[in-house]
Amino acid sequence: PSDVWLHAGQDLLRDGGVVAVKLQALTDRTGLTTGSFYHHFRSTAAFLDELAGFFGTDQVQAHLATLAGADPRDRLRGL
């Protein structure tokens, strides 16, 4: 499933930034093959595009929901 790849990419992105999101690091993290990667994504650039959308919408909204009702300063720190 492509979500496995996206979650792994998200972890790598958090840990080391965009430069850390490499195919070898993704396969190491997921235990899946490069063939599986290319089954879901036509290229690493396509993966990064999808990762940006994945990270930028669902994940941010879910995180913001956990901050609801918190002190505004804590909410800003959480962002």
C-alpha positions, -999 to +999 in steps of 0.1 A: +000+000+000+012+035-008+004+047+027+033+026+040+057+044+017+042+078+026+044+072+064+080+061+060+088+092+039+071+113+065+093+098+092+125+104+071+114+139+063+110+147+100+143+131+110+165+146+083+147+168+060+142+163+022+177+152+017+171+122+039+142+109+017+161+085-005+149+053-021+174+032-001+163+048+032+127+042+023+133+005+015+153+001+046+126+016+067+097-003+052+113-036+045+098-034+010+115-036-024+123-010-050+099-028-073+071-022-048+081+014-047+079+018-085+046-001-085+031+027-065+051+057-077+065+064-112+095+082-099+110+096-067+099+131-078+063+118-081+067+103-046+079+136-032+049+154-048+025+129-032+044+131+001+040+169+001+003+165-003+000+137+023+021+156+048+004+189+041-032+180+045-043+150+066-014+150+089-014+187+097-052+187+103-049+157+126-021+173+145-040+206+148-070+187+162-049+174+190-041+210+200-077+221+201-085+239+234-048+243+242-033+277+252-027+297+220+011+298+227+012+260+230-008+257+198+018+278+180+047+258+195+029+226+183+028+239+148 
